[in-house]
Amino acid sequence: MLSIKPKRILRPKEAWERLGIKRQKFYEDFVNTGRIKLFPLGKRAKGCLEAEVERVIDEMAAEG
């Protein structure tokens, strides 16, 4: 039986903490390059998909 994982939205701070990097590197290396896309959640809040962050983590692990 298939188990479907629900999609989660992460706030930028949680995303860069999961990646183990600081804010500036998160924006320079991942957001500005398009590897992680932030989208609006409200007037000032932004978020990204947890799956995108997990994909980046997997890519980093594969690179060694």
N, CA, C and O atoms as CSV, one atom per row, in Angstrom:
chain,resi,resn,atom,element,x,y,z
A,1,MET,N,N,0.847,-1.181,0.000
A,1,MET,CA,C,0.000,0.000,0.000
A,1,MET,C,C,0.891,1.241,0.000
A,1,MET,O,O,1.872,1.304,0.741
A,2,LEU,N,N,0.552,2.219,-0.824
A,2,LEU,CA,C,1.342,3.434,-0.911
A,2,LEU,C,C,1.071,4.358,0.260
A,2,LEU,O,O,-0.069,4.544,0.687
A,3,SER,N,N,2.139,4.925,0.760
A,3,SER,CA,C,2.015,5.909,1.824
A,3,SER,C,C,2.405,7.267,1.250
A,3,SER,O,O,3.554,7.481,0.864
A,4,ILE,N,N,1.456,8.166,1.199
A,4,ILE,CA,C,1.704,9.484,0.633
A,4,ILE,C,C,2.061,10.440,1.758
A,4,ILE,O,O,1.296,10.629,2.704
A,5,LYS,N,N,3.244,11.040,1.635
A,5,LYS,CA,C,3.709,11.988,2.633
A,5,LYS,C,C,3.085,13.358,2.348
A,5,LYS,O,O,3.185,13.854,1.226
A,6,PRO,N,N,2.451,13.967,3.332
A,6,PRO,CA,C,1.849,15.277,3.093
A,6,PRO,C,C,2.927,16.324,2.833
A,6,PRO,O,O,4.028,16.243,3.378
A,7,LYS,N,N,2.600,17.302,1.999
A,7,LYS,CA,C,3.536,18.383,1.708
A,7,LYS,C,C,3.557,19.347,2.890
A,7,LYS,O,O,2.523,19.688,3.464
A,8,ARG,N,N,4.775,19.773,3.233
A,8,ARG,CA,C,4.944,20.755,4.305
A,8,ARG,C,C,5.604,21.994,3.740
A,8,ARG,O,O,6.401,21.922,2.805
A,9,ILE,N,N,5.265,23.117,4.315
A,9,ILE,CA,C,5.897,24.380,3.952
A,9,ILE,C,C,6.826,24.765,5.097
A,9,ILE,O,O,6.436,24.766,6.265
A,10,LEU,N,N,8.056,25.090,4.737
A,10,LEU,CA,C,9.033,25.532,5.722
A,10,LEU,C,C,9.255,27.029,5.581
A,10,LEU,O,O,9.288,27.557,4.469
A,11,ARG,N,N,9.405,27.696,6.687
A,11,ARG,CA,C,9.817,29.088,6.658
A,11,ARG,C,C,11.308,29.114,6.348
A,11,ARG,O,O,11.999,28.137,6.637
A,12,PRO,N,N,11.826,30.187,5.777
A,12,PRO,CA,C,13.237,30.230,5.400
A,12,PRO,C,C,14.198,29.877,6.537
A,12,PRO,O,O,15.182,29.174,6.308
A,13,LYS,N,N,13.936,30.345,7.740
A,13,LYS,CA,C,14.840,30.063,8.855
A,13,LYS,C,C,14.947,28.565,9.113
A,13,LYS,O,O,16.045,28.054,9.332
A,14,GLU,N,N,13.834,27.864,9.091
A,14,GLU,CA,C,13.868,26.416,9.307
A,14,GLU,C,C,14.608,25.725,8.168
A,14,GLU,O,O,15.322,24.747,8.391
A,15,ALA,N,N,14.440,26.231,6.947
A,15,ALA,CA,C,15.116,25.639,5.786
A,15,ALA,C,C,16.628,25.779,5.921
A,15,ALA,O,O,17.351,24.800,5.738
A,16,TRP,N,N,17.124,26.981,6.237
A,16,TRP,CA,C,18.580,27.137,6.324
A,16,TRP,C,C,19.147,26.421,7.538
A,16,TRP,O,O,20.305,26.004,7.509
A,17,GLU,N,N,18.372,26.262,8.602
A,17,GLU,CA,C,18.840,25.480,9.740
A,17,GLU,C,C,18.959,24.001,9.373
A,17,GLU,O,O,19.906,23.335,9.789
A,18,ARG,N,N,18.012,23.489,8.601
A,18,ARG,CA,C,18.083,22.093,8.161
A,18,ARG,C,C,19.282,21.848,7.258
A,18,ARG,O,O,19.893,20.779,7.292
A,19,LEU,N,N,19.613,22.855,6.447
A,19,LEU,CA,C,20.760,22.737,5.562
A,19,LEU,C,C,22.077,22.926,6.310
A,19,LEU,O,O,23.141,22.597,5.786
A,20,GLY,N,N,22.010,23.448,7.516
A,20,GLY,CA,C,23.216,23.657,8.319
A,20,GLY,C,C,24.054,24.825,7.842
A,20,GLY,O,O,25.280,24.809,7.948
A,21,ILE,N,N,23.380,25.844,7.312
A,21,ILE,CA,C,24.074,27.023,6.806
A,21,ILE,C,C,23.455,28.275,7.417
A,21,ILE,O,O,22.433,28.215,8.099
A,22,LYS,N,N,24.091,29.396,7.157
A,22,LYS,CA,C,23.586,30.683,7.639
A,22,LYS,C,C,22.679,31.324,6.594
A,22,LYS,O,O,22.613,30.880,5.448
A,23,ARG,N,N,21.992,32.364,7.010
A,23,ARG,CA,C,21.007,33.052,6.178
A,23,ARG,C,C,21.586,33.524,4.850
A,23,ARG,O,O,20.997,33.269,3.799
A,24,GLN,N,N,22.730,34.209,4.876
A,24,GLN,CA,C,23.298,34.782,3.660
A,24,GLN,C,C,23.632,33.692,2.641
A,24,GLN,O,O,23.332,33.848,1.457
A,25,LYS,N,N,24.239,32.608,3.074
A,25,LYS,CA,C,24.586,31.518,2.167
A,25,LYS,C,C,23.324,30.872,1.601
A,25,LYS,O,O,23.296,30.483,0.433
A,26,PHE,N,N,22.284,30.757,2.420
A,26,PHE,CA,C,21.008,30.202,1.951
A,26,PHE,C,C,20.476,30.999,0.769
A,26,PHE,O,O,20.104,30.432,-0.258
A,27,TYR,N,N,20.443,32.325,0.925
A,27,TYR,CA,C,19.904,33.161,-0.150
A,27,TYR,C,C,20.839,33.195,-1.359
A,27,TYR,O,O,20.373,33.114,-2.496
A,28,GLU,N,N,22.149,33.315,-1.133
A,28,GLU,CA,C,23.096,33.399,-2.246
A,28,GLU,C,C,23.165,32.097,-3.048
A,28,GLU,O,O,23.117,32.126,-4.278
A,29,ASP,N,N,23.275,30.969,-2.368
A,29,ASP,CA,C,23.525,29.696,-3.045
A,29,ASP,C,C,22.268,28.944,-3.460
A,29,ASP,O,O,22.320,28.135,-4.386
A,30,PHE,N,N,21.158,29.186,-2.808
A,30,PHE,CA,C,19.984,28.367,-3.086
A,30,PHE,C,C,18.786,29.152,-3.603
A,30,PHE,O,O,18.141,28.719,-4.558
A,31,VAL,N,N,18.474,30.277,-3.010
A,31,VAL,CA,C,17.304,31.049,-3.449
A,31,VAL,C,C,17.629,31.844,-4.715
A,31,VAL,O,O,16.882,31.783,-5.691
A,32,ASN,N,N,18.726,32.579,-4.704
A,32,ASN,CA,C,19.074,33.413,-5.865
A,32,ASN,C,C,19.405,32.587,-7.099
A,32,ASN,O,O,19.253,33.072,-8.220
A,33,THR,N,N,19.853,31.349,-6.917
A,33,THR,CA,C,20.177,30.484,-8.057
A,33,THR,C,C,18.967,29.685,-8.528
A,33,THR,O,O,19.019,29.049,-9.581
A,34,GLY,N,N,17.884,29.710,-7.764
A,34,GLY,CA,C,16.665,29.012,-8.153
A,34,GLY,C,C,16.589,27.565,-7.696
A,34,GLY,O,O,15.651,26.856,-8.061
A,35,ARG,N,N,17.551,27.113,-6.906
A,35,ARG,CA,C,17.514,25.723,-6.425
A,35,ARG,C,C,16.385,25.524,-5.408
A,35,ARG,O,O,15.806,24.441,-5.317
A,36,ILE,N,N,16.083,26.574,-4.651
A,36,ILE,CA,C,14.942,26.556,-3.729
A,36,ILE,C,C,14.109,27.794,-4.042
A,36,ILE,O,O,14.629,28.908,-4.105
A,37,LYS,N,N,12.818,27.584,-4.235
A,37,LYS,CA,C,11.933,28.693,-4.587
A,37,LYS,C,C,11.111,29.095,-3.362
A,37,LYS,O,O,10.432,28.268,-2.753
A,38,LEU,N,N,11.186,30.379,-3.017
A,38,LEU,CA,C,10.353,30.924,-1.944
A,38,LEU,C,C,9.090,31.493,-2.571
A,38,LEU,O,O,9.135,32.106,-3.637
A,39,PHE,N,N,7.969,31.285,-1.902
A,39,PHE,CA,C,6.712,31.829,-2.392
A,39,PHE,C,C,6.003,32.515,-1.233
A,39,PHE,O,O,6.230,32.169,-0.073
A,40,PRO,N,N,5.138,33.491,-1.542
A,40,PRO,CA,C,4.478,34.257,-0.488
A,40,PRO,C,C,3.421,33.437,0.259
A,40,PRO,O,O,2.664,32.665,-0.331
A,41,LEU,N,N,3.402,33.633,1.560
A,41,LEU,CA,C,2.389,33.017,2.412
A,41,LEU,C,C,1.409,34.058,2.941
A,41,LEU,O,O,0.351,33.725,3.473
A,42,GLY,N,N,1.776,35.289,2.787
A,42,GLY,CA,C,0.958,36.402,3.258
A,42,GLY,C,C,1.625,37.696,2.821
A,42,GLY,O,O,2.399,37.703,1.864
A,43,LYS,N,N,1.336,38.780,3.509
A,43,LYS,CA,C,1.919,40.062,3.141
A,43,LYS,C,C,3.437,40.065,3.275
A,43,LYS,O,O,4.138,40.571,2.400
A,44,ARG,N,N,3.947,39.498,4.372
A,44,ARG,CA,C,5.390,39.533,4.608
A,44,ARG,C,C,6.018,38.158,4.714
A,44,ARG,O,O,7.234,38.030,4.573
A,45,ALA,N,N,5.235,37.142,4.957
A,45,ALA,CA,C,5.768,35.794,5.188
A,45,ALA,C,C,6.040,35.076,3.871
A,45,ALA,O,O,5.298,35.214,2.898
A,46,LYS,N,N,7.122,34.308,3.870
A,46,LYS,CA,C,7.470,33.488,2.715
A,46,LYS,C,C,7.744,32.074,3.188
A,46,LYS,O,O,8.003,31.835,4.367
A,47,GLY,N,N,7.684,31.139,2.247
A,47,GLY,CA,C,7.953,29.753,2.583
A,47,GLY,C,C,8.467,28.998,1.374
A,47,GLY,O,O,8.440,29.497,0.249
A,48,CYS,N,N,8.938,27.782,1.628
A,48,CYS,CA,C,9.388,26.901,0.554
A,48,CYS,C,C,8.919,25.492,0.882
A,48,CYS,O,O,8.589,25.187,2.028
A,49,LEU,N,N,8.894,24.643,-0.126
A,49,LEU,CA,C,8.454,23.275,0.090
A,49,LEU,C,C,9.548,22.458,0.773
A,49,LEU,O,O,10.723,22.548,0.417
A,50,GLU,N,N,9.151,21.677,1.740
A,50,GLU,CA,C,10.082,20.811,2.458
A,50,GLU,C,C,10.764,19.852,1.484
A,50,GLU,O,O,11.941,19.537,1.654
A,51,ALA,N,N,10.043,19.388,0.473
A,51,ALA,CA,C,10.599,18.454,-0.503
A,51,ALA,C,C,11.780,19.063,-1.254
A,51,ALA,O,O,12.736,18.356,-1.572
A,52,GLU,N,N,11.726,20.372,-1.544
A,52,GLU,CA,C,12.841,21.034,-2.216
A,52,GLU,C,C,14.073,21.049,-1.331
A,52,GLU,O,O,15.186,20.819,-1.805
A,53,VAL,N,N,13.880,21.318,-0.049
A,53,VAL,CA,C,15.003,21.339,0.894
A,53,VAL,C,C,15.592,19.935,1.021
A,53,VAL,O,O,16.813,19.776,1.044
A,54,GLU,N,N,14.744,18.927,1.102
A,54,GLU,CA,C,15.223,17.549,1.191
A,54,GLU,C,C,15.982,17.146,-0.072
A,54,GLU,O,O,16.982,16.434,0.009
A,55,ARG,N,N,15.516,17.594,-1.235
A,55,ARG,CA,C,16.202,17.306,-2.499
A,55,ARG,C,C,17.596,17.902,-2.498
A,55,ARG,O,O,18.553,17.255,-2.922
A,56,VAL,N,N,17.716,19.150,-2.016
A,56,VAL,CA,C,19.021,19.808,-1.953
A,56,VAL,C,C,19.939,19.068,-0.986
A,56,VAL,O,O,21.126,18.902,-1.270
A,57,ILE,N,N,19.410,18.623,0.145
A,57,ILE,CA,C,20.208,17.860,1.101
A,57,ILE,C,C,20.711,16.583,0.457
A,57,ILE,O,O,21.881,16.235,0.613
A,58,ASP,N,N,19.846,15.874,-0.269
A,58,ASP,CA,C,20.250,14.652,-0.957
A,58,ASP,C,C,21.336,14.928,-2.005
A,58,ASP,O,O,22.284,14.155,-2.141
A,59,GLU,N,N,21.192,16.029,-2.739
A,59,GLU,CA,C,22.214,16.401,-3.737
A,59,GLU,C,C,23.549,16.682,-3.069
A,59,GLU,O,O,24.592,16.250,-3.560
A,60,MET,N,N,23.529,17.401,-1.953
A,60,MET,CA,C,24.757,17.718,-1.239
A,60,MET,C,C,25.423,16.454,-0.712
A,60,MET,O,O,26.648,16.333,-0.745
A,61,ALA,N,N,24.619,15.514,-0.227
A,61,ALA,CA,C,25.166,14.252,0.291
A,61,ALA,C,C,25.784,13.430,-0.842
A,61,ALA,O,O,26.817,12.788,-0.654
A,62,ALA,N,N,25.152,13.452,-2.011
A,62,ALA,CA,C,25.668,12.685,-3.155
A,62,ALA,C,C,26.991,13.283,-3.666
A,62,ALA,O,O,27.863,12.559,-4.146
A,63,GLU,N,N,27.124,14.606,-3.556
A,63,GLU,CA,C,28.361,15.271,-3.995
A,63,GLU,C,C,29.522,14.913,-3.071
A,63,GLU,O,O,30.682,14.912,-3.483
A,64,GLY,N,N,29.190,14.608,-1.814
A,64,GLY,CA,C,30.222,14.189,-0.873
A,64,GLY,C,C,30.805,15.332,-0.183
A,64,GLY,O,O,31.695,15.162,0.650
